[in-house]
Amino acid sequence: MNLKLEGKKALVTGGTRGIGRSIVLALAHSGVNVVTCARGDGEALARELKEIGGDHHVVKADMGDPEDVTRLVEECRTRLGSLDLVVHNAGVISHIPFPELPLAEWHRVVNTNLTGAYLLIQGTLPLLGAGSSIVLIGSRVATIGIPLRAHYTAAKAGLIGLTRSAAKELGPKGIRVNVIAPGPVETEAETPPEVRERYQRMIPLGRLGQADEIAGPVLFLASDLSTFVTGETIHVDGGI
């Protein structure tokens, strides 16, 4: 099926590894011009995007830093002029018992995962027009909670509330806002066998997800197949 994404313009945060990388590559292969960012080295992804072809750019930016978010948005304005799709995928996580959770770590995780999304949406609005789509990458844990990740769970749950309100405010402008909430997904980091076995027992499909399986719903939300979908949280979790 041709999703008719050729020539569209997208910003994807946290695009050099894992789910973000799969999203960036899927968009690029679909003919979308992509600006993406990461806190670290993005040279490998930049080379891969060059081979695909198109107007792509990899920018160094930390979504937990408001000045970096502003600079990233300006890069999009300068390089692409406008945007059809914004995907907030950048995120950080740590595993700390709640009684020992430092305030600084709370702020680091919440600022990157949630405040970064707020700043990104607000900053890119002048670049978005009717028919544009905003996608926030949340997490299945947002609605169930998980030990040692109160700060992460709170931030991901906040994305759902942000999406519902933003969808109502931006709907009259023709801008859609949705969350994709992945379950356990295999990325570059090797999954310990005991963790894999535990998830396989919990997931009806009997396996962990693949990063490409999160990119698919992003393509759907970027396309005209989803023009009446907004304010939703789409769980991509194998039925866990």
C-alpha positions in Angstrom: 0.0 0.0 0.0 1.3 3.4 -0.9 0.9 5.7 2.1 1.6 8.8 -0.1 4.2 10.3 2.2 6.6 11.3 -0.5 7.8 14.9 0.0 6.4 15.3 3.5 8.7 16.8 6.2 9.2 15.4 9.6 11.0 16.0 12.9 11.9 13.0 15.0 13.6 13.4 18.4 15.9 10.7 19.7 16.4 9.2 16.2 19.8 7.6 16.3 19.1 4.4 18.2 16.4 1.9 18.9 12.8 2.8 18.2 13.7 6.3 17.1 16.2 5.0 14.5 13.6 2.6 13.0 11.1 5.5 12.8 13.6 7.8 11.0 14.6 5.1 8.5 11.0 4.0 7.8 10.0 7.6 7.1 13.1 8.2 4.9 12.4 5.0 2.9 8.8 6.3 2.5 10.1 9.5 0.8 9.8 11.8 3.9 12.5 14.4 4.5 13.6 14.0 8.1 15.4 16.2 10.7 16.3 14.1 13.7 18.4 14.7 16.8 20.3 12.9 19.5 22.5 13.8 22.5 25.4 11.8 21.1 27.1 10.9 17.8 24.7 10.7 14.8 27.3 10.1 12.1 26.4 6.5 11.4 22.7 7.4 10.9 23.6 10.4 8.8 25.6 8.1 6.4 22.7 5.7 6.2 20.2 8.5 5.4 22.5 9.8 2.7 22.4 6.4 1.0 18.6 6.4 1.1 18.5 9.9 -0.5 16.4 12.9 0.4 16.8 16.1 2.4 17.8 14.6 5.8 19.7 16.2 8.7 21.0 14.8 12.0 21.3 17.5 14.8 22.9 17.2 18.2 20.3 18.2 20.8 19.3 17.3 24.3 15.5 17.4 24.8 15.9 18.0 28.5 17.5 21.4 27.7 15.0 24.1 26.6 17.7 26.0 24.7 18.5 22.8 22.7 14.8 22.4 21.9 14.6 26.0 20.6 17.7 25.5 18.5 16.3 22.2 17.1 13.0 23.9 16.0 15.0 26.6 14.4 17.0 24.0 12.5 13.7 22.6 11.1 12.5 26.1 10.1 15.8 26.9 8.4 16.3 23.5 6.7 12.8 22.4 5.9 10.7 25.5 6.2 7.6 23.7 7.5 6.7 20.3 9.1 4.0 17.8 8.4 4.9 15.4 11.2 6.5 15.8 14.7 7.5 12.7 16.6 8.7 13.0 20.2 10.6 9.8 20.8 13.6 11.1 22.9 13.5 9.7 26.4 15.6 8.7 29.4 15.0 6.1 32.1 16.5 4.9 35.3 15.6 2.3 37.9 15.6 3.7 41.5 13.4 2.7 44.5 10.9 5.5 45.1 12.1 6.3 48.7 15.6 6.8 47.3 14.6 8.8 44.2 16.6 12.0 44.2 14.8 15.2 43.1 17.5 15.8 40.4 16.8 12.5 38.8 13.1 13.1 39.0 13.6 16.4 37.1 16.0 14.8 34.5 13.5 12.0 33.6 10.4 14.2 33.6 12.1 17.1 31.8 13.3 14.9 28.9 10.2 12.7 28.6 7.4 15.1 29.3 8.5 18.7 29.5 10.5 18.1 26.3 7.3 17.1 24.6 5.5 20.2 25.7 8.3 22.5 24.5 8.5 20.6 21.2 4.8 20.9 20.5 4.7 24.5 21.4 7.8 25.4 19.5 6.8 23.6 16.3 3.3 24.9 16.1 4.3 27.8 13.7 5.7 25.2 11.3 2.6 23.0 11.3 -0.5 23.4 9.3 -3.9 21.7 8.7 -3.3 18.0 8.1 -0.2 17.8 10.3 0.3 15.0 12.8 2.0 15.0 16.2 3.0 11.7 17.6 4.3 11.2 21.2 6.1 7.9 22.0 4.7 6.9 25.4 4.9 3.5 27.1 2.5 0.7 28.2 3.7 1.3 31.7 1.9 4.6 31.9 -1.4 2.9 32.6 -0.2 0.0 34.8 2.8 1.3 36.7 6.1 -0.5 37.3 8.4 -0.7 40.4 11.5 1.4 40.5 10.3 3.7 37.7 7.9 6.1 39.4 9.4 9.1 37.7 9.4 7.5 34.2 5.9 6.2 34.6 4.6 9.6 35.8 6.2 11.3 32.8 4.8 8.8 30.3 1.3 9.0 31.9 1.6 12.8 31.6 2.0 12.4 27.8 -1.5 10.9 27.7 -3.0 13.9 29.4 -1.0 16.3 27.3 -2.2 14.5 24.2 -5.8 14.6 25.1 -5.8 18.3 25.9 -3.6 19.3 23.0 -5.8 17.3 20.6 -8.8 19.3 21.6 -7.1 22.7 21.3 -5.3 21.9 18.1 -8.1 20.0 16.4 -9.8 23.2 15.0 -6.5 24.0 13.3 -6.5 20.6 11.6 -3.6 19.3 13.7 -3.8 15.8 15.1 -2.1 14.6 18.3 -1.7 11.0 19.4 0.3 8.7 21.6 1.9 5.4 20.6 2.5 3.3 23.7 5.0 0.4 23.1 5.2 -2.6 25.3 8.5 -4.5 25.7 10.6 -3.9 22.6 14.0 -5.3 21.6 16.6 -2.7 20.7 20.4 -2.7 20.5 20.8 -3.5 24.1 20.8 -7.3 24.6 17.9 -8.5 26.7 18.9 -10.9 29.5 17.5 -14.4 29.0 15.5 -14.3 32.3 13.9 -11.0 31.3 13.1 -12.4 27.8 11.5 -15.5 29.3 9.4 -13.5 31.8 8.0 -11.2 29.0 7.4 -14.2 26.7 5.1 -15.6 29.4 3.3 -12.3 29.9 2.8 -11.4 26.2 0.1 -13.4 24.4 2.1 -13.2 21.1 4.9 -15.0 23.0 7.7 -12.6 22.1 9.1 -9.1 22.5 8.3 -6.5 19.9 10.7 -5.2 17.3 11.5 -1.5 16.8 10.1 -1.7 13.2 6.7 -2.6 14.7 6.6 0.8 16.4 7.6 2.6 13.2 4.6 1.1 11.4 1.9 2.9 13.5 3.9 6.1 13.1 3.7 5.8 9.3 -0.1 5.2 9.8 -0.5 8.4 11.9 1.6 10.3 9.4 -0.6 9.3 6.5 -4.1 10.2 5.3 -5.3 6.8 6.5 -5.5 8.3 10.0 -7.1 11.7 9.3 -9.9 11.1 11.8 -7.7 9.8 14.6 -6.7 12.2 17.3 -6.4 12.3 21.1 -5.8 8.5 21.1 -3.3 6.2 22.8 -2.4 3.3 20.5 -1.0 0.4 22.5 1.6 -1.6 20.5 2.4 -4.3 23.1 1.6 -7.8 21.8 -1.4 -7.9 24.2 0.6 -7.8 27.4 
